[in-house]
Amino acid sequence: MIQIGLLREEKVPKDVRVALTSEQCVEIQNTYNVKIVVETSPDRCYGDEDYKNAGLEMVTDLSACDIILGIKEVPVDKLIEGKTYLFFSHTKKKQPYNQKLMHALIKKHVRMIDYECLTHADGQRILGFGFFAGVVGAHNGLLTYGEKYDVYSLKPAHECKDMEEMSLQYQHLHFPNFKIAVTGSGKVASGVVDVMARTDIEFVEPEDFRKNDYQYPVYTHLKGNSLYARKDDNTYHRDDFHAHPEAYKCLFRNYLSCTDILMNGIYWDEHIERLFEKKDIQSGTFKVNVIADITCDMEGSVPINGGASTIDNPVYGIDKKTFNKTQPFQNSDEVIDVMAVDNLPNELPRDASFHFGQHLIKFIIPELLKAESDIIERATICKAGKLTPLFEYLADYAYQ
């Protein structure tokens, strides 16, 4: 019988999410010929008692397991040699801060299956927490505006039991007539749009958003050809954009003078034009005074992202003249308030974990238990002390 272990998260700061809830563990055991054991932990959003009460064995050592499931990077000294691990390793882009982890995965002959690399045949990602990053990011953006201008107040998501309690706050809340620009086409943006629906903030088309004023709060959703166009002929073709992003210009400057809140959910790398540049802020027509930078790339698509904030202190101010960090919530249009938390799903850990676990059960567990699986093979960064063919580009990063 295959034994699967649910590990204790030990990365600092602590992450309280889980790969599987207690009920989901039982569901897997009842469906497949596997046993799931749970490493004890004082920090999970689903506590040890939840797993005990579900009849699961609690352990302090996972060395008897064949497969070990986590969320964040496993500390190097905690990796068990020769095991199959699934977690977010953050190594596929040669991240310098995880090179020691990559070395250890090779040295300890770990079979590393990265959640981020689990895709369908067309390249669409299967697992992730992007939706809940969008949900919490949108909530934090609304919270920031209310506190900045002292017009309403919201309880932070992490102080709520779950998404339902967070959303109930919107029921009788009347937002001012602000205009919100949502950017992105993935799961992060879908989470933001979900919150817009829950708050009854009305959607308007991008062109109407630019031209019209409204007596109620509105948002527009910028993606694809409403956000990017070729520099030579102003067209947009999705595949061409992904292949040649440097050939495209960003159109967000067209919205700088009519946007109060930016909720940024785009994928960005250095070959893609930023949403704006610092010089645009000092142009005299820059209206955006609250930014929820959900994708949170330091000095990335939002050039005034000065680094990640924390769940306890999610917002910092950026002085428009000096671009230095300052105190947020000053009720001043000379300061842009930036929300840049990089672990937003941790604010709604129970909802996020349940959603993640459901996708794990539906799409990954059956593949993981097969003798061969293209889905699993595409996501396997290394095994038996070597990089797999798809990840040989990591050679100069992975091998000592």
C-alpha positions, 0 to 999 in steps of 0.5 A: 500500500502506498503511504502519503504523508502530509508534512508540517510547514516549516518555512519562515514566516509560517504558512498555515495552508494545507495541501489536503483537509482532513475530509479530503484525506479520508476521501482519498483513502476511501477511493484508492489503496493508499494510507495518509498520515499527518505530521503533527503541527501547531500552526495549520488552519486545520488543526491536529484535532481535525485530522485525529477526529477523522481517524487519520494517524498523526506522526512526527516522522514521515520517513515511512512515506512514499509520497510527501505533500506540502505547500511551501519550500521544505527546509534543506535539512528536513528533506528525506532522501529518495522520497517523492515530494510535491510542493512549490519549490520556486526553482524553475526560474533559477531563483537565487534564494532557493539554489541551495534547495535545488542542490539538496534535491539533486544530492538527496535523489529527491523526486521533485514534482512542482505544483507550479509545473502541473499542467494540462496538455495545452499548458494550462496550469492545474493547481494554484492559489491565484484565485484566492490571491485575487479575492484577498487582494481585491478585498485589501484594495477596497479596505485600503481606499476606505481607510485612506479617505476615511469613508468606510471600514472593512475587517481584514480577511485574516480576521475573518473565519472564512470567505463567507464572513469576509463577504458579508461585510459588503452586504450593506456597505455603500461604496463611493463613486470610485473607478477600479481598473482590474488587470490580468486574464488568469486566476488572480484576475478571476478572484478580483472579479468575483469580489467585484460581483459580491460588492455589486460594483458595476462592470463597464467596458474599457472605452466607457470607463475612459470616457464617462463619469458615473454616480456609482462605483464601477470597474473595468477589466483590462486584458489582451487587446485592451491592455497591449498592442503591437508597437508597429500596427496596434494589433494584438495576437495572443500567441504573438504577444507571448512569443514576442512581448518586447514588440508590444506596448502597454495601453494602461497609460490611457487609464491613468487619468480616470482610475482611482484604484488599480488592482493588478493581476497580470503576469509580468517579466522584464520583456513586458512593458510596465503598466506605467513608469515613475515619470508618469506619476509626475505628469499631472494627470496621474489619478491612481492613489490606491494600488493593490499589486496582487502579483507583487513583483518588486519594481515590476509591472508596478514600478513603485512596488518597493517590496513585499508588505506583510499580512499584519501591515499590508500597506505602505505609502509612496510619496509621489515626488520622492518615490520614498516609502512613507506612512499610508492612510494620510488622506492625501493625493500626494501619497499613493497607498500600495498593498503588496502582500506576497502571500495573500491566500494565507489570509483565507487559509481554510477556503484556499486549502479546500479549493486546492485540495479539491483540484488535487483530488480531481486532477493529480492524485489519480495521475500520481498513482499511475505507473506513468503519467504525462502530467506528472512527468511534465512537472517532475524537475528532478529524480534519481539525482538528475534533472529531467529532460524538460528541466535540463536548462537548470543545469548551471543552477542545479548542479554543484 
